[in-house]
């Protein structure tokens, strides 16, 4: 009998305001998040873990993280974990008790590792020496498991000059640690507000649309694309293979300011 795969979902870049309904480029981020959660619960109601991969707040405050935590807790009946993006405040996130701040999730044949690439008061990403050591030690300890590593910032260029200014600055150190470990199957991130799928050696490189606005891919200047918010799902198999896809909400007018040149 074939074993049921491990099921993971990912949402990212919610950009919630301090008050519910605070707009980003004229879009209500709470509305986008709710639409994505509704779709996710309709399509994939039973999962082993939900990952929230940063920029959860647009302007961080305890109220934002408490509201988000309550929203997810009320609507998702399985474990969830978050990590910080450049718009977030790691200390405020850590102040919320419970498993949401766990950085290692042992799901049997797979291990999910969460890294903090946030640099306070900067848009770009960087992995501190503490984070690099944590990654190195974790990979050494769990050599018998297939591994997914998740973080906020992209550790490879994505082909958009403006966004690639905000890459993980010390990505070479990251890849130097990853390279000897053939059991690392997936590196997953947010930050770029678009779907992304490439391969680096035998590692799948994946990113996911925002639950809010979407950035236009493959262009040098900031742009917002008229595509819908979404989430990503995974089915992880015992042999290290996996299936993944991005799902988006149905076409809808969120009133987004597509002429904006930034935020």
Buried (B, 14 or more C-beta within 10 A) or exposed (E): EEEEBBBBBBBBBBBBBBEBEBBBBEBBBBBBBBBBBEBBBEEBEEBBBBBBBBBBBBBBBBBBBEBBBEBBEEEBEEBBBBBBBBBBBBEBBEEBEEEBBBBEBEBEBBBBBBBBBBBEEEEBBBBBEEBBEBBBEBBEEBEEBBBBBBBBBBBBEBEBEEBBEBBBBBBEBBBEBBEEBBBBBBBBBBBBBBBBEEEEEEBBBBBBBBBBBBBBBEBEEBBBBEBBBBBBBBBBBBEBEBEBEBBBBEEEEBEBEEEBEEE
